[in-house]
Every structure is written in structure tokens, then in C-alpha cells.
Amino acid sequence: MTASKRDTSSSLEVGYPAIAGGLAGLLATVPMTMVMVRLHRRLPLGQRYALPPRIITDAVAESVPLPVRLMPERGPDRALAAHFAFGAATGALYGILASRTSGKPGIGSGFAFGLSVWATSYLGWVPAAGLMPPATRQPARRNAMMVAAHIVWGAVLGAVTSATLRAETRKGRG
């Protein structure tokens, strides 16, 4: 195999799983958001403050040194757009990782990935960046809401990515 054929093959090996995972992550953000909104409404009144995507997006926007005219307007639309973009980006990462490991993508691995995204975010980079306090300083019911939402996201991500990659594999054999 020539170097150019290897390069093309390698980019397809990463490219298609990244696209499949990214689209699955985007799609999985829909039920995730629905779970978050529904469970948010059930929280005690004192815990019904802004959802984490809004808190994080607003904190990032305030810390980015861009002219005001270049920043999207503050509000739920900006937070929702950022939430879906993050869902797609982390879904792409899942697609790449799932295609490179011995395990197959599916509901179980998506479930685990969703939990790892929650832990890495709410116990790791989000508080480290000063965007919001860590999960250990959040009310238990808000944490449960976010864990449940990430489980739903991960399960849908795994199922859709798996189905997409299987369909591509069957298509490639046909």
C-alpha cells in the first residue's frame, strides 16, 4: 500500500467514526436536554436556578476577551447552542475512541462515556476553569439531575453511533 493510500485509509478510519459520533452526540443532546428540563422543574424552588450549560456558557462568554458585537447575545439560545456543540464535539470523541478500542460502541459503553463526561466536567475541568463550583458543592438533587441527563445522553450516543457504524460496515461489505 502506498503512503497516500495509507493516509486516506487512516483519515477515513478516524473521520467516519468522528462524524458518526458527532452526529450521534448532537442527536443525543435532544433527549438529554428534555430530561434536564423536566427534572429541573421537579427540583425544590431554591434549586431551580440556571442549568449548568447556561452557567458555564455565561461564565465562558464573560471571560473571553472578544468585542461585545462578536459575542452571541446572553440568554438561553446561546447556552442551548453551546450545549449542542459540546454534545456533538464529545460525541465525535466517543466515535473515535469507540472505533479504536476492542469493545464495540453501544448502549453500555455510551452509558459509561456519558458518566465519564459528567465526572470529567463537573469534578474536573469546569471547576478548575472557575466556571462553576464542583459537583461536590452542588445540591444532591441537582447532581442526580445532571447524572441522569448524562446517562440518557450516553446511552443514546452509544446506540446511535453503534447503529451508524454497523450500517457503514455492512455498506462497505456489500
N, C-alpha and C positions, 0 to 999 in steps of 0.2 A: 504494500500500500504506500502510495506517495505521501509526502508530508502534507500537501494541500488536501488530499482526501482525508487524512487523519484529522486535520484541523477542522474540516467541515463536519466530519462524523462526531468529533468531540464537542463542537458547538451545538450540534443537534441533540447530543446526549444531555447537555445541560439546558439548552434553550427550550426544548419542548416541555420537559418537566417543570421548568420555571414558569412558563406560560400557563401550563395546566394548573399548577399550584396557585399562581397569581389570580387566575380567573376563579378558581375554586374558593380562594380566600376572600375575594370580592363578594362572591355569591354567599358564602357562609356568614359574612358580616350582616346580611339581612336578618336571618333568624336570631343571631346574637343580639342585634340591636333591639329586636322585638322583645326578647327575654329581658334585657336590661330595662327597657321602658316599663314593661309590665311589673317586674319585681320592684322597680323604683317606686311605683305607685303604692306598693304594699308596705313600704318602709314606714317606721314611725315619722311623724311630721318633722321632727328635729333632724332626721337623717335624709330628708328629701332635697338636699342641696344638689348642686350641679353634678352630673355624672362625670366620671374620670376623663372620658375623651374631651369634654368641654374644658375641664380644669387644666388638663395637660396642654391642649391646643392654645388656650388663652395665655398660659404661662410661657409657652414657647414663643408665641407671637409678641409678647411684651419684651422678651429678652433678645429677639432678633433685631439687629440694627439696620432695618430696612425703612425707607421712607413710607410714611403712612399711606400714600396713594398706591403703593405696591402691595400692601397687605390686604387680604380679604377682610371684609367688614366683620367686626366682632359679633358673634351670635351662634345660634345652633347650626346654621348652614355650614359655617366654617368648620365647626367641630365635627359635623357629620362627614364632610368631605375628607377631613384628615383621618377620621376613624376608618372610612372605607379604604383610603390609600394605605394606611398601616395594615389593614386586613389583607389587602392584595399583596403588599410587599412581604409580609411574614408568610403568607400562603406560598409565594414564589420560593422562599427559603425552604419551606416544608417540601415542596415539589422536588427541589434539587436534592435535599437530604434523603427523602424517601426513595428517590431513584438510585441513590448511591449506596444504600445500606442493604444488608442481606434480607431484612424484613420488608414486606410489601406494604405500600400505603393502604390504609383502610381506616375504619372507624376507631379501632383500638389505638393505632399509632397517632391518629389525628387527635384523639382524646388526650393522650399523653402530651402531644405537642401543644395543644391548647392550654393545658395546665402549666407547661413549662414557659409558655409565653406570659401567662399571668404571673408566675413566680419571678421570672426574669425582669418583668416590667415593674410590678408593684412592690417587690422586695429588693430590686436591683437598680436598674438604670434610671427609672423615674425619680425615686427619692435621691439617688446620687447626683442627678442633674438639678435637684432643688425644685422640681416641678410640682410635687405634692408629697405629703408625708407618706412613709412606708405603710404597707398593709398592717403591720403590727400596731400602728397607731390609728387605725380606722375601726369604726364600729363593726362588730362581728356580722351583723346582718348585711351591711354594705359589702363586706368581703365575700359573704356567701352569694350575694347577687352577682358579683363580678366573677367568682369562680364558676358559678352555674353558666353564666354567659360564655365564658371561655371554653367550658366543656361542650356546649352546644356548637360554638364556632369550630372547635377542633374536630368534633365528630362529623359535622357536615363537610369540613375541609377534607378530612381523610376519605370519606365516602365518595365525594365528587372527584377528587384527584385520582383515586383508585379507578373509578369507572372511566375517567377520561384517558388515563394511561393504558388501561386494558383495551379500550376501543382503538387506540392508536397502534398498539401491539398487534391486535387482530387485523387491522387495516394493512399494516406493514407485511404481514404474512400472506395476505390474500393476493 
